[in-house]
Amino acid sequence: MFNTVFIENNVQNNPHTSAILGKIKFKESKLIENYSDVWGRVKKPYLQKRDTLNLFIAEKKGDLVKLAPDAYGLGKENHYYYVHAYNCIYECQYCYLQGYFNTPDLVLFVNHDEIINEMEILISKDENTDAWFHAGEYSDSLALSHITGELGLYFELFKKYPKNKLELRTKSVNIKPLLALKPSENIYISFTLSSFEGAKAFDYKCPTITHRLNAIKQLVNHGYNIGIHLDPIIYHEGFENEYSELLSRLGEILGDEKLGYISIGVVRFTKDVHKEVLNNYPDSPMHRQDFIKSFDGKIRYNRTMRMWIMNTVKKLCLNQGFSEKKIYLCMEE
């Protein structure tokens, strides 16, 4: 799977490091002092991940848990995200990671005890007694979980704090580690879903929507609460019918009682990401969209159009029987 595995000296004896090395294939390994001295120091084309990919096993330094921006999640509670990895094994045309880092090489952080300790410190503060903590901001939270093996540690943490909530964001169907764990009411497995046609067009090397829906069904049957991200929606003629079909299929396997929330958002880019998308996918139908520079500096549809798109999909969710109080517009409200 990997060409070279770079291992920081200070984590070479970490049990998570040993577990990872025992579960992957690679051509060679090298010890280094600090991953940031090598990873991303020379710009590497994003699409090079199709041919060669390196892995870095490291200690996350600096902010281990970060306050999320407004409208990042449901409700008015504080929302945080923790950083367990950089980059993703999947390839989506709209992915913001292609313009965020200088390299597609993966980094897996193994100092989970320190991340959990920082989360506990935040939870202990009065303003965070009901805060949310999210995984999957810079990497899929489940795709490599059978290799990294840390999910049980975070489950134990949130069983201690039932008023706080954990969200694992994913497009993966790698649910075997989850099925080996006992669900908790304050833990949500959230799936990003596109229309069937949209996923075929833009979600390269990702599990199909049918496979993702099947994973949701298995997790619901196992007792998990589920979050849904209908994001990013890319406009095209007939998108209403396509999302109606998707939500109909979703409604057959996910009732409102096991739904945590539905997030709805449109495709959007920073300037740097948009430049990379144009370079990496010059023939993408995304480039036929009417984008503008929005209020937050992001490139996306004008407000009238994006609100129409999102409210159209929201109405479809309501028609399917999902509660309005569980639906929010991502990065808008």
Steps between C-alpha positions, in 0.01 A plus 500: 500500500782742584834571340688630805393518864664782695493454878583769752765391749285590798212270395691198370422313825140618521268195499282665233805529276578132537138409428490713185827358365372149557190559287634679192724427203787733409826491310723663762494689829709790627541659841478879509510765771190695406245419228464869409865506393413264213122495444394775265837672491506459123170543317372171368214475248172395659428241230832330565307314771367278220845351444718544809401584852718534808393469863625699799445376856539789738407688814248782459642816648344839563120518521369146527136609524371810322186710530290452186366796298141621524230280341737202507248280679147477633396712799649788691738293710872540451640283222860379487694275266802292588781418260587131473638500144581708194381410149274230367526181295192600296496744212209739447512771237376767742719399796649802676807302605645527149563869558556488874819299530808490277483122474245217484718277723325378814587581859365286784535648847538246780503713818133431566550513877603866471208581269258336742656685794449834322139407426442420868644837601259674263205289621576597859429866422146615580432630150580157350284266706293424187758574230546296183832353388547407134749279317554508126592860426830421324458128436226240484433382854428135412687413180814381682350430843569126466867594476518782755286328765425804717119511487452303823698761694268781389190289564614446859553874542150592388338229708644692797340825381148418374402867457779558251484366146744341259457506122704286260475639144553257214435378146640161590323167535779370725255434783638175640683685783171674590304175503752365751421790737191572708308808377431791732218753471745790486712354217398572140633342183441753223511422130554742214257415221458634148236406249575171323594688183701761687710238676576328169611830349703650785580243775799314358629193685220530755247235600184530292188658646337157502785362710485800735126452545560134578758598763248740656241221512741267682596769750136591569424133561796489738355794697701800378370852457570635153582843363458589134695760302338588168801709415629614261196524273603582142220646294393342174170464325290234668683507834164515684392162365839347573498615863137390532612150399793509742285612794235243420763227518642652817155514662456127447795422731524801731207619708485838667553340841857391408579814302720745684497776240514581131748759378434661162762698310603600151836459329746771607871568471767727634696680230796260529281189489307629198828553316605142571164359395525684167847356450423144610161459334489742204209318334282476810139618457550697821677763292178577317344632820424867567727563798571828675727607783272478803473694828764284670744511208402154378411433137146365467151575367343837575287504812165490318597191303664309781211567738259373233709186451530429872137576581390278211694209651380591849139476382574156359636398842184626670283317246685183593397547863824629651456762774567863408678559832760243393587677174751783467669685216873450525715815515195717436280548807 
